[in-house]
């Protein structure tokens, strides 16, 4: 969880950080440090293939969440947020919930596999 939060925080530090990393990843350009960091963190408790797959899922969650947050910040700064837009009072709460659910699902799947 900590590494996912660190990657998200790093993306949010730079304007359009999520969009730059998303484009770089989608086009296969440059290094993939965020994915490598997540894979390494997961590899401490899981096999290599599972670590890579879950890191990819986490990175998709991180990039999507950070992209939405950055778009909202930019819209807020321009005063163009619709009154019907969802409340953005604590976007980190939804992000942390998503990460926790993904990691809990991984643990549950592995426990089930061990029992079979």
N, CA, C and O atoms as a Tinker XYZ file with bonds, in Angstrom:
   464  protein
     1  N      0.819000   -1.188000    0.000000    73     2
     2  CA     0.000000    0.000000    0.000000    64     1     3
     3  C      0.867000    1.258000    0.000000    63     2     4     5
     4  O      0.580000    2.213000   -0.721000    81     3
     5  N      1.924000    1.258000    0.806000    73     3     6
     6  CA     2.777000    2.444000    0.919000    64     5     7
     7  C      3.400000    2.805000   -0.425000    63     6     8     9
     8  O      3.466000    3.982000   -0.778000    81     7
     9  N      3.854000    1.816000   -1.170000    73     7    10
    10  CA     4.494000    2.111000   -2.461000    64     9    11
    11  C      3.479000    2.680000   -3.450000    63    10    12    13
    12  O      3.814000    3.576000   -4.224000    81    11
    13  N      2.257000    2.180000   -3.436000    73    11    14
    14  CA     1.208000    2.713000   -4.316000    64    13    15
    15  C      0.935000    4.183000   -3.983000    63    14    16    17
    16  O      0.796000    5.010000   -4.885000    81    15
    17  N      0.860000    4.501000   -2.709000    73    15    18
    18  CA     0.645000    5.885000   -2.277000    64    17    19
    19  C      1.836000    6.751000   -2.689000    63    18    20    21
    20  O      1.651000    7.883000   -3.135000    81    19
    21  N      3.046000    6.232000   -2.545000    73    19    22
    22  CA     4.243000    6.988000   -2.936000    64    21    23
    23  C      4.257000    7.299000   -4.427000    63    22    24    25
    24  O      4.593000    8.413000   -4.829000    81    23
    25  N      3.894000    6.321000   -5.243000    73    23    26
    26  CA     3.862000    6.536000   -6.696000    64    25    27
    27  C      2.809000    7.586000   -7.032000    63    26    28    29
    28  O      3.066000    8.499000   -7.816000    81    27
    29  N      1.622000    7.458000   -6.438000    73    27    30
    30  CA     0.561000    8.440000   -6.695000    64    29    31
    31  C      0.997000    9.834000   -6.270000    63    30    32    33
    32  O      0.806000   10.796000   -7.013000    81    31
    33  N      1.583000    9.953000   -5.080000    73    31    34
    34  CA     2.047000   11.257000   -4.597000    64    33    35
    35  C      3.081000   11.859000   -5.538000    63    34    36    37
    36  O      3.063000   13.063000   -5.796000    81    35
    37  N      3.984000   11.024000   -6.051000    73    35    38
    38  CA     4.997000   11.516000   -6.985000    64    37    39
    39  C      4.345000   12.053000   -8.263000    63    38    40    41
    40  O      4.758000   13.086000   -8.789000    81    39
    41  N      3.337000   11.355000   -8.752000    73    39    42
    42  CA     2.641000   11.817000   -9.960000    64    41    43
    43  C      1.934000   13.148000   -9.713000    63    42    44    45
    44  O      1.939000   14.028000  -10.573000    81    43
    45  N      1.336000   13.289000   -8.550000    73    43    46
    46  CA     0.576000   14.496000   -8.244000    64    45    47
    47  C      1.471000   15.698000   -7.943000    63    46    48    49
    48  O      0.992000   16.831000   -7.891000    81    47
    49  N      2.755000   15.459000   -7.748000    73    47    50
    50  CA     3.695000   16.540000   -7.475000    64    49    51
    51  C      3.894000   17.426000   -8.703000    63    50    52    53
    52  O      4.179000   18.616000   -8.571000    81    51
    53  N      3.746000   16.856000   -9.881000    73    51    54
    54  CA     4.005000   17.574000  -11.129000    64    53    55
    55  C      2.720000   17.747000  -11.916000    63    54    56    57
    56  O      1.929000   16.814000  -12.058000    81    55
    57  N      2.527000   18.939000  -12.418000    73    55    58
    58  CA     1.361000   19.180000  -13.271000    64    57    59
    59  C      1.435000   18.222000  -14.457000    63    58    60    61
    60  O      2.470000   18.117000  -15.115000    81    59
    61  N      0.355000   17.540000  -14.718000    73    59    62
    62  CA     0.240000   16.557000  -15.804000    64    61    63
    63  C      1.170000   15.361000  -15.615000    63    62    64    65
    64  O      1.451000   14.643000  -16.574000    81    63
    65  N      1.650000   15.140000  -14.396000    73    63    66
    66  CA     2.539000   14.011000  -14.138000    64    65    67
    67  C      1.914000   12.683000  -14.524000    63    66    68    69
    68  O      2.576000   11.835000  -15.123000    81    67
    69  N      0.651000   12.495000  -14.187000    73    67    70
    70  CA    -0.026000   11.238000  -14.517000    64    69    71
    71  C     -0.162000   11.077000  -16.025000    63    70    72    73
    72  O      0.033000    9.982000  -16.553000    81    71
    73  N     -0.495000   12.157000  -16.718000    73    71    74
    74  CA    -0.664000   12.078000  -18.171000    64    73    75
    75  C      0.659000   11.750000  -18.862000    63    74    76    77
    76  O      0.688000   10.978000  -19.820000    81    75
    77  N      1.734000   12.328000  -18.383000    73    75    78
    78  CA     3.055000   12.058000  -18.976000    64    77    79
    79  C      3.429000   10.588000  -18.785000    63    78    80    81
    80  O      3.849000    9.926000  -19.734000    81    79
    81  N      3.279000   10.082000  -17.570000    73    79    82
    82  CA     3.628000    8.682000  -17.302000    64    81    83
    83  C      2.690000    7.750000  -18.058000    63    82    84    85
    84  O      3.127000    6.732000  -18.595000    81    83
    85  N      1.414000    8.088000  -18.104000    73    83    86
    86  CA     0.434000    7.275000  -18.828000    64    85    87
    87  C      0.798000    7.191000  -20.310000    63    86    88    89
    88  O      0.788000    6.106000  -20.891000    81    87
    89  N      1.112000    8.309000  -20.911000    73    87    90
    90  CA     1.496000    8.321000  -22.327000    64    89    91
    91  C      2.792000    7.559000  -22.564000    63    90    92    93
    92  O      2.910000    6.798000  -23.524000    81    91
    93  N      3.760000    7.769000  -21.684000    73    91    94
    94  CA     5.041000    7.073000  -21.804000    64    93    95
    95  C      4.840000    5.566000  -21.738000    63    94    96    97
    96  O      5.420000    4.818000  -22.526000    81    95
    97  N      4.014000    5.127000  -20.794000    73    95    98
    98  CA     3.741000    3.698000  -20.632000    64    97    99
    99  C      2.955000    3.141000  -21.817000    63    98   100   101
   100  O      3.278000    2.069000  -22.328000    81    99
   101  N      1.937000    3.857000  -22.251000    73    99   102
   102  CA     1.095000    3.384000  -23.351000    64   101   103
   103  C      1.881000    3.236000  -24.648000    63   102   104   105
   104  O      1.614000    2.332000  -25.440000    81   103
   105  N      2.843000    4.114000  -24.866000    73   103   106
   106  CA     3.621000    4.098000  -26.107000    64   105   107
   107  C      4.924000    3.315000  -25.978000    63   106   108   109
   108  O      5.666000    3.176000  -26.950000    81   107
   109  N      5.202000    2.805000  -24.783000    73   107   110
   110  CA     6.426000    2.025000  -24.579000    64   109   111
   111  C      7.684000    2.865000  -24.679000    63   110   112   113
   112  O      8.729000    2.371000  -25.102000    81   111
   113  N      7.597000    4.107000  -24.301000    73   111   114
   114  CA     8.743000    5.018000  -24.379000    64   113   115
   115  C      9.365000    5.187000  -23.002000    63   114   116   117
   116  O      8.645000    5.283000  -22.008000    81   115
   117  N     10.646000    5.225000  -22.931000    73   115   118
   118  CA    11.322000    5.522000  -21.675000    64   117   119
   119  C     11.255000    4.406000  -20.649000    63   118   120   121
   120  O     10.803000    3.295000  -20.929000    81   119
   121  N     11.713000    4.733000  -19.470000    73   119   122
   122  CA    11.761000    3.785000  -18.358000    64   121   123
   123  C     10.376000    3.583000  -17.775000    63   122   124   125
   124  O      9.479000    4.403000  -17.971000    81   123
   125  N     10.216000    2.503000  -17.069000    73   123   126
   126  CA     8.940000    2.187000  -16.436000    64   125   127
   127  C      9.168000    2.032000  -14.933000    63   126   128   129
   128  O      8.810000    1.016000  -14.339000    81   127
   129  N      9.767000    3.052000  -14.336000    73   127   130
   130  CA    10.182000    3.002000  -12.941000    64   129   131
   131  C      9.020000    2.772000  -11.984000    63   130   132   133
   132  O      9.163000    2.036000  -11.008000    81   131
   133  N      7.871000    3.390000  -12.250000    73   131   134
   134  CA     6.724000    3.217000  -11.353000    64   133   135
   135  C      6.316000    1.748000  -11.294000    63   134   136   137
   136  O      6.067000    1.213000  -10.213000    81   135
   137  N      6.249000    1.105000  -12.439000    73   135   138
   138  CA     5.878000   -0.320000  -12.487000    64   137   139
   139  C      6.942000   -1.170000  -11.795000    63   138   140   141
   140  O      6.619000   -2.119000  -11.081000    81   139
   141  N      8.199000   -0.828000  -12.010000    73   139   142
   142  CA     9.293000   -1.575000  -11.376000    64   141   143
   143  C      9.236000   -1.458000   -9.856000    63   142   144   145
   144  O      9.466000   -2.441000   -9.152000    81   143
   145  N      8.931000   -0.266000   -9.346000    73   143   146
   146  CA     8.842000   -0.067000   -7.896000    64   145   147
   147  C      7.700000   -0.879000   -7.299000    63   146   148   149
   148  O      7.855000   -1.509000   -6.252000    81   147
   149  N      6.557000   -0.861000   -7.968000    73   147   150
   150  CA     5.407000   -1.627000   -7.479000    64   149   151
   151  C      5.688000   -3.125000   -7.536000    63   150   152   153
   152  O      5.357000   -3.857000   -6.603000    81   151
   153  N      6.297000   -3.580000   -8.627000    73   151   154
   154  CA     6.632000   -5.007000   -8.765000    64   153   155
   155  C      7.579000   -5.439000   -7.660000    63   154   156   157
   156  O      7.385000   -6.491000   -7.051000    81   155
   157  N      8.598000   -4.638000   -7.397000    73   155   158
   158  CA     9.570000   -4.980000   -6.348000    64   157   159
   159  C      8.898000   -5.054000   -4.982000    63   158   160   161
   160  O      9.198000   -5.948000   -4.190000    81   159
   161  N      7.995000   -4.126000   -4.701000    73   159   162
   162  CA     7.298000   -4.140000   -3.409000    64   161   163
   163  C      6.436000   -5.394000   -3.280000    63   162   164   165
   164  O      6.393000   -6.005000   -2.213000    81   163
   165  N      5.764000   -5.774000   -4.335000    73   163   166
   166  CA     4.903000   -6.963000   -4.306000    64   165   167
   167  C      5.721000   -8.249000   -4.282000    63   166   168   169
   168  O      5.287000   -9.253000   -3.717000    81   167
   169  N      6.893000   -8.220000   -4.887000    73   167   170
   170  CA     7.727000   -9.427000   -4.993000    64   169   171
   171  C      8.234000   -9.894000   -3.630000    63   170   172   173
   172  O      8.673000  -11.035000   -3.481000    81   171
   173  N      8.172000   -9.019000   -2.650000    73   171   174
   174  CA     8.585000   -9.413000   -1.297000    64   173   175
   175  C      7.692000  -10.514000   -0.738000    63   174   176   177
   176  O      8.115000  -11.264000    0.142000    81   175
   177  N      6.454000  -10.620000   -1.242000    73   175   178
   178  CA     5.548000  -11.625000   -0.701000    64   177   179
   179  C      4.881000  -12.505000   -1.741000    63   178   180   181
   180  O      4.068000  -13.365000   -1.404000    81   179
   181  N      5.226000  -12.291000   -3.020000    73   179   182
   182  CA     4.540000  -13.022000   -4.088000    64   181   183
   183  C      5.538000  -13.406000   -5.175000    63   182   184   185
   184  O      6.626000  -12.838000   -5.267000    81   183
   185  N      5.149000  -14.377000   -5.995000    73   183   186
   186  CA     6.037000  -14.801000   -7.078000    64   185   187
   187  C      6.146000  -13.698000   -8.134000    63   186   188   189
   188  O      5.358000  -12.752000   -8.149000    81   187
   189  N      7.127000  -13.840000   -9.003000    73   187   190
   190  CA     7.429000  -12.812000  -10.000000    64   189   191
   191  C      6.286000  -12.484000  -10.941000    63   190   192   193
   192  O      5.993000  -11.311000  -11.174000    81   191
   193  N      5.636000  -13.503000  -11.484000    73   191   194
   194  CA     4.536000  -13.270000  -12.440000    64   193   195
   195  C      3.362000  -12.573000  -11.761000    63   194   196   197
   196  O      2.809000  -11.614000  -12.300000    81   195
   197  N      2.982000  -13.052000  -10.585000    73   195   198
   198  CA     1.889000  -12.420000   -9.846000    64   197   199
   199  C      2.254000  -10.983000   -9.501000    63   198   200   201
   200  O      1.419000  -10.086000   -9.618000    81   199
   201  N      3.471000  -10.762000   -9.084000    73   199   202
   202  CA     3.926000   -9.410000   -8.734000    64   201   203
   203  C      3.809000   -8.466000   -9.923000    63   202   204   205
   204  O      3.353000   -7.333000   -9.774000    81   203
   205  N      4.218000   -8.928000  -11.104000    73   203   206
   206  CA     4.145000   -8.088000  -12.307000    64   205   207
   207  C      2.695000   -7.783000  -12.687000    63   206   208   209
   208  O      2.360000   -6.646000  -13.017000    81   207
   209  N      1.837000   -8.807000  -12.638000    73   207   210
   210  CA     0.432000   -8.605000  -13.015000    64   209   211
   211  C     -0.287000   -7.666000  -12.050000    63   210   212   213
   212  O     -1.016000   -6.771000  -12.476000    81   211
   213  N     -0.080000   -7.871000  -10.761000    73   211   214
   214  CA    -0.742000   -7.030000   -9.770000    64   213   215
   215  C     -0.166000   -5.614000   -9.821000    63   214   216   217
   216  O     -0.897000   -4.642000   -9.633000    81   215
   217  N      1.127000   -5.494000  -10.071000    73   215   218
   218  CA     1.730000   -4.165000  -10.219000    64   217   219
   219  C      1.087000   -3.424000  -11.389000    63   218   220   221
   220  O      0.851000   -2.219000  -11.304000    81   219
   221  N      0.807000   -4.130000  -12.468000    73   219   222
   222  CA     0.153000   -3.508000  -13.618000    64   221   223
   223  C     -1.247000   -3.025000  -13.237000    63   222   224   225
   224  O     -1.622000   -1.899000  -13.565000    81   223
   225  N     -2.016000   -3.861000  -12.554000    73   223   226
   226  CA    -3.360000   -3.471000  -12.117000    64   225   227
   227  C     -3.294000   -2.263000  -11.177000    63   226   228   229
   228  O     -4.085000   -1.329000  -11.302000    81   227
   229  N     -2.355000   -2.290000  -10.247000    73   227   230
   230  CA    -2.196000   -1.159000   -9.325000    64   229   231
   231  C     -1.818000    0.112000  -10.069000    63   230   232   233
   232  O     -2.338000    1.190000   -9.781000    81   231
   233  N     -0.914000   -0.023000  -11.020000    73   231   234
   234  CA    -0.478000    1.153000  -11.765000    64   233   235
   235  C     -1.636000    1.740000  -12.571000    63   234   236   237
   236  O     -1.750000    2.960000  -12.684000    81   235
   237  N     -2.486000    0.897000  -13.127000    73   235   238
   238  CA    -3.657000    1.404000  -13.840000    64   237   239
   239  C     -4.568000    2.186000  -12.890000    63   238   240   241
   240  O     -5.077000    3.250000  -13.243000    81   239
   241  N     -4.765000    1.657000  -11.705000    73   239   242
   242  CA    -5.571000    2.347000  -10.694000    64   241   243
   243  C     -4.927000    3.681000  -10.317000    63   242   244   245
   244  O     -5.605000    4.705000  -10.246000    81   243
   245  N     -3.632000    3.662000  -10.077000    73   243   246
   246  CA    -2.902000    4.875000   -9.690000    64   245   247
   247  C     -2.980000    5.924000  -10.787000    63   246   248   249
   248  O     -3.285000    7.086000  -10.518000    81   247
   249  N     -2.706000    5.518000  -12.025000    73   247   250
   250  CA    -2.706000    6.476000  -13.132000    64   249   251
   251  C     -4.096000    7.059000  -13.377000    63   250   252   253
   252  O     -4.239000    8.255000  -13.632000    81   251
   253  N     -5.105000    6.217000  -13.299000    73   251   254
   254  CA    -6.463000    6.713000  -13.486000    64   253   255
   255  C     -6.861000    7.693000  -12.399000    63   254   256   257
   256  O     -7.414000    8.756000  -12.678000    81   255
   257  N     -6.577000    7.328000  -11.162000    73   255   258
   258  CA    -6.923000    8.190000  -10.040000    64   257   259
   259  C     -6.164000    9.512000  -10.108000    63   258   260   261
   260  O     -6.752000   10.578000   -9.921000    81   259
   261  N     -4.870000    9.445000  -10.372000    73   259   262
   262  CA    -4.059000   10.665000  -10.437000    64   261   263
   263  C     -4.489000   11.542000  -11.615000    63   262   264   265
   264  O     -4.502000   12.767000  -11.497000    81   263
   265  N     -4.837000   10.936000  -12.735000    73   263   266
   266  CA    -5.314000   11.708000  -13.895000    64   265   267
   267  C     -6.592000   12.457000  -13.558000    63   266   268   269
   268  O     -6.728000   13.641000  -13.866000    81   267
   269  N     -7.530000   11.757000  -12.921000    73   267   270
   270  CA    -8.780000   12.411000  -12.516000    64   269   271
   271  C     -8.508000   13.554000  -11.538000    63   270   272   273
   272  O     -9.083000   14.635000  -11.670000    81   271
   273  N     -7.643000   13.321000  -10.567000    73   271   274
   274  CA    -7.331000   14.352000   -9.576000    64   273   275
   275  C     -6.692000   15.572000  -10.248000    63   274   276   277
   276  O     -7.034000   16.709000   -9.924000    81   275
   277  N     -5.769000   15.339000  -11.179000    73   275   278
   278  CA    -5.101000   16.451000  -11.838000    64   277   279
   279  C     -6.052000   17.217000  -12.752000    63   278   280   281
   280  O     -5.972000   18.442000  -12.837000    81   279
   281  N     -6.942000   16.516000  -13.431000    73   279   282
   282  CA    -7.923000   17.210000  -14.261000    64   281   283
   283  C     -8.838000   18.068000  -13.399000    63   282   284   285
   284  O     -9.166000   19.197000  -13.765000    81   283
   285  N     -9.249000   17.533000  -12.258000    73   283   286
   286  CA   -10.124000   18.282000  -11.358000    64   285   287
   287  C     -9.410000   19.523000  -10.829000    63   286   288   289
   288  O    -10.002000   20.601000  -10.769000    81   287
   289  N     -8.139000   19.378000  -10.446000    73   287   290
   290  CA    -7.372000   20.538000   -9.961000    64   289   291
   291  C     -7.277000   21.620000  -11.026000    63   290   292   293
   292  O     -7.434000   22.806000  -10.733000    81   291
   293  N     -7.021000   21.209000  -12.257000    73   291   294
   294  CA    -6.908000   22.178000  -13.349000    64   293   295
   295  C     -8.254000   22.857000  -13.610000    63   294   296   297
   296  O     -8.314000   24.069000  -13.820000    81   295
   297  N     -9.325000   22.074000  -13.597000    73   295   298
   298  CA   -10.657000   22.647000  -13.811000    64   297   299
   299  C    -11.027000   23.602000  -12.678000    63   298   300   301
   300  O    -11.583000   24.675000  -12.912000    81   299
   301  N    -10.710000   23.195000  -11.446000    73   299   302
   302  CA   -10.981000   24.074000  -10.292000    64   301   303
   303  C    -10.231000   25.397000  -10.431000    63   302   304   305
   304  O    -10.786000   26.459000  -10.152000    81   303
   305  N     -8.972000   25.332000  -10.860000    73   303   306
   306  CA    -8.165000   26.546000  -10.981000    64   305   307
   307  C     -8.710000   27.488000  -12.058000    63   306   308   309
   308  O     -8.498000   28.699000  -11.997000    81   307
   309  N     -9.408000   26.924000  -13.038000    73   307   310
   310  CA   -10.006000   27.735000  -14.104000    64   309   311
   311  C    -11.449000   28.125000  -13.797000    63   310   312   313
   312  O    -12.057000   28.911000  -14.524000    81   311
   313  N    -11.991000   27.568000  -12.715000    73   311   314
   314  CA   -13.363000   27.867000  -12.338000    64   313   315
   315  C    -14.399000   27.256000  -13.267000    63   314   316   317
   316  O    -15.479000   27.819000  -13.450000    81   315
   317  N    -14.080000   26.108000  -13.854000    73   315   318
   318  CA   -14.995000   25.505000  -14.838000    64   317   319
   319  C    -15.585000   24.174000  -14.381000    63   318   320   321
   320  O    -16.055000   23.394000  -15.209000    81   319
   321  N    -15.566000   23.903000  -13.080000    73   319   322
   322  CA   -16.133000   22.661000  -12.576000    64   321   323
   323  C    -17.656000   22.803000  -12.536000    63   322   324   325
   324  O    -18.193000   23.771000  -11.998000    81   323
   325  N    -18.323000   21.833000  -13.106000    73   323   326
   326  CA   -19.780000   21.832000  -13.115000    64   325   327
   327  C    -20.314000   21.666000  -11.697000    63   326   328   329
   328  O    -19.713000   20.957000  -10.890000    81   327
   329  N    -21.427000   22.305000  -11.387000    73   327   330
   330  CA   -22.024000   22.111000  -10.061000    64   329   331
   331  C    -22.483000   20.668000   -9.844000    63   330   332   333
   332  O    -22.690000   20.246000   -8.706000    81   331
   333  N    -22.642000   19.913000  -10.930000    73   331   334
   334  CA   -23.056000   18.510000  -10.836000    64   333   335
   335  C    -21.875000   17.544000  -10.708000    63   334   336   337
   336  O    -22.072000   16.332000  -10.619000    81   335
   337  N    -20.643000   18.080000  -10.699000    73   335   338
   338  CA   -19.450000   17.222000  -10.600000    64   337   339
   339  C    -19.433000   16.531000   -9.243000    63   338   340   341
   340  O    -19.872000   17.104000   -8.246000    81   339
   341  N    -18.927000   15.297000   -9.204000    73   339   342
   342  CA   -18.833000   14.591000   -7.919000    64   341   343
   343  C    -17.964000   15.370000   -6.927000    63   342   344   345
   344  O    -17.040000   16.081000   -7.321000    81   343
   345  N    -18.268000   15.227000   -5.665000    73   343   346
   346  CA   -17.503000   15.880000   -4.610000    64   345   347
   347  C    -16.077000   15.354000   -4.621000    63   346   348   349
   348  O    -15.858000   14.144000   -4.660000    81   347
   349  N    -15.123000   16.245000   -4.587000    73   347   350
   350  CA   -13.708000   15.854000   -4.608000    64   349   351
   351  C    -13.036000   16.191000   -3.285000    63   350   352   353
   352  O    -11.837000   16.466000   -3.262000    81   351
   353  N    -13.780000   16.174000   -2.186000    73   351   354
   354  CA   -13.244000   16.598000   -0.899000    64   353   355
   355  C    -12.121000   15.700000   -0.398000    63   354   356   357
   356  O    -11.181000   16.192000    0.225000    81   355
   357  N    -12.195000   14.399000   -0.653000    73   355   358
   358  CA   -11.120000   13.496000   -0.238000    64   357   359
   359  C    -10.914000   12.404000   -1.292000    63   358   360   361
   360  O    -11.290000   11.251000   -1.081000    81   359
   361  N    -10.312000   12.779000   -2.433000    73   359   362
   362  CA   -10.105000   11.785000   -3.483000    64   361   363
   363  C     -9.150000   10.671000   -3.057000    63   362   364   365
   364  O     -9.205000    9.569000   -3.603000    81   363
   365  N     -8.289000   10.943000   -2.101000    73   363   366
   366  CA    -7.366000    9.926000   -1.615000    64   365   367
   367  C     -8.077000    8.788000   -0.909000    63   366   368   369
   368  O     -7.576000    7.663000   -0.884000    81   367
   369  N     -9.229000    9.064000   -0.339000    73   367   370
   370  CA   -10.001000    8.037000    0.355000    64   369   371
   371  C    -10.432000    6.931000   -0.610000    63   370   372   373
   372  O    -10.280000    5.748000   -0.308000    81   371
   373  N    -10.960000    7.310000   -1.750000    73   371   374
   374  CA   -11.393000    6.331000   -2.751000    64   373   375
   375  C    -10.182000    5.571000   -3.292000    63   374   376   377
   376  O    -10.247000    4.360000   -3.504000    81   375
   377  N     -9.095000    6.277000   -3.511000    73   375   378
   378  CA    -7.874000    5.632000   -3.999000    64   377   379
   379  C     -7.385000    4.572000   -3.015000    63   378   380   381
   380  O     -7.102000    3.439000   -3.405000    81   379
   381  N     -7.287000    4.944000   -1.736000    73   379   382
   382  CA    -6.802000    3.989000   -0.740000    64   381   383
   383  C     -7.736000    2.785000   -0.630000    63   382   384   385
   384  O     -7.276000    1.657000   -0.454000    81   383
   385  N     -9.027000    3.018000   -0.731000    73   383   386
   386  CA    -9.984000    1.916000   -0.709000    64   385   387
   387  C     -9.741000    0.977000   -1.881000    63   386   388   389
   388  O     -9.742000   -0.242000   -1.706000    81   387
   389  N     -9.536000    1.522000   -3.061000    73   387   390
   390  CA    -9.272000    0.692000   -4.238000    64   389   391
   391  C     -8.018000   -0.153000   -4.080000    63   390   392   393
   392  O     -8.017000   -1.338000   -4.414000    81   391
   393  N     -6.953000    0.449000   -3.573000    73   391   394
   394  CA    -5.696000   -0.287000   -3.355000    64   393   395
   395  C     -5.912000   -1.389000   -2.327000    63   394   396   397
   396  O     -5.479000   -2.523000   -2.529000    81   395
   397  N     -6.579000   -1.059000   -1.228000    73   395   398
   398  CA    -6.834000   -2.062000   -0.184000    64   397   399
   399  C     -7.664000   -3.226000   -0.718000    63   398   400   401
   400  O     -7.379000   -4.382000   -0.404000    81   399
   401  N     -8.675000   -2.938000   -1.513000    73   399   402
   402  CA    -9.508000   -4.002000   -2.083000    64   401   403
   403  C     -8.705000   -4.889000   -3.029000    63   402   404   405
   404  O     -8.834000   -6.113000   -2.996000    81   403
   405  N     -7.882000   -4.277000   -3.866000    73   403   406
   406  CA    -7.072000   -5.059000   -4.796000    64   405   407
   407  C     -6.105000   -5.968000   -4.036000    63   406   408   409
   408  O     -5.987000   -7.152000   -4.350000    81   407
   409  N     -5.425000   -5.419000   -3.050000    73   407   410
   410  CA    -4.456000   -6.217000   -2.299000    64   409   411
   411  C     -5.138000   -7.277000   -1.429000    63   410   412   413
   412  O     -4.613000   -8.379000   -1.271000    81   411
   413  N     -6.294000   -6.951000   -0.869000    73   411   414
   414  CA    -7.044000   -7.943000   -0.096000    64   413   415
   415  C     -7.511000   -9.081000   -0.992000    63   414   416   417
   416  O     -7.480000  -10.245000   -0.592000    81   415
   417  N     -7.942000   -8.747000   -2.200000    73   415   418
   418  CA    -8.349000   -9.773000   -3.161000    64   417   419
   419  C     -7.193000  -10.678000   -3.545000    63   418   420   421
   420  O     -7.381000  -11.882000   -3.717000    81   419
   421  N     -6.013000  -10.122000   -3.680000    73   419   422
   422  CA    -4.818000  -10.911000   -3.975000    64   421   423
   423  C     -4.549000  -11.901000   -2.853000    63   422   424   425
   424  O     -4.305000  -13.081000   -3.103000    81   423
   425  N     -4.592000  -11.419000   -1.621000    73   423   426
   426  CA    -4.346000  -12.294000   -0.474000    64   425   427
   427  C     -5.391000  -13.395000   -0.384000    63   426   428   429
   428  O     -5.054000  -14.548000   -0.114000    81   427
   429  N     -6.648000  -13.054000   -0.604000    73   427   430
   430  CA    -7.719000  -14.043000   -0.557000    64   429   431
   431  C     -7.542000  -15.092000   -1.646000    63   430   432   433
   432  O     -7.737000  -16.282000   -1.397000    81   431
   433  N     -7.179000  -14.669000   -2.836000    73   431   434
   434  CA    -6.962000  -15.607000   -3.940000    64   433   435
   435  C     -5.812000  -16.564000   -3.624000    63   434   436   437
   436  O     -5.894000  -17.757000   -3.916000    81   435
   437  N     -4.757000  -16.044000   -3.036000    73   435   438
   438  CA    -3.621000  -16.899000   -2.704000    64   437   439
   439  C     -3.958000  -17.859000   -1.563000    63   438   440   441
   440  O     -3.507000  -19.004000   -1.575000    81   439
   441  N     -4.732000  -17.421000   -0.591000    73   439   442
   442  CA    -5.151000  -18.317000    0.494000    64   441   443
   443  C     -6.026000  -19.433000   -0.059000    63   442   444   445
   444  O     -5.883000  -20.589000    0.339000    81   443
   445  N     -6.916000  -19.102000   -0.957000    73   443   446
   446  CA    -7.800000  -20.093000   -1.567000    64   445   447
   447  C     -6.990000  -21.098000   -2.375000    63   446   448   449
   448  O     -7.250000  -22.300000   -2.314000    81   447
   449  N     -6.008000  -20.612000   -3.130000    73   447   450
   450  CA    -5.159000  -21.505000   -3.940000    64   449   451
   451  C     -4.359000  -22.456000   -3.068000    63   450   452   453
   452  O     -4.167000  -23.617000   -3.431000    81   451
   453  N     -3.894000  -21.982000   -1.933000    73   451   454
   454  CA    -3.116000  -22.855000   -1.029000    64   453   455
   455  C     -3.972000  -23.962000   -0.434000    63   454   456   457
   456  O     -3.473000  -25.057000   -0.174000    81   455
   457  N     -5.259000  -23.691000   -0.216000    73   455   458
   458  CA    -6.156000  -24.690000    0.361000    64   457   459
   459  C     -6.571000  -25.740000   -0.653000    63   458   460   461
   460  O     -6.972000  -26.838000   -0.267000    81   459
   461  N     -6.485000  -25.436000   -1.923000    73   459   462
   462  CA    -6.932000  -26.387000   -2.956000    64   461   463
   463  C     -5.907000  -27.454000   -3.238000    63   462   464
   464  O     -6.136000  -28.323000   -4.079000    81   463
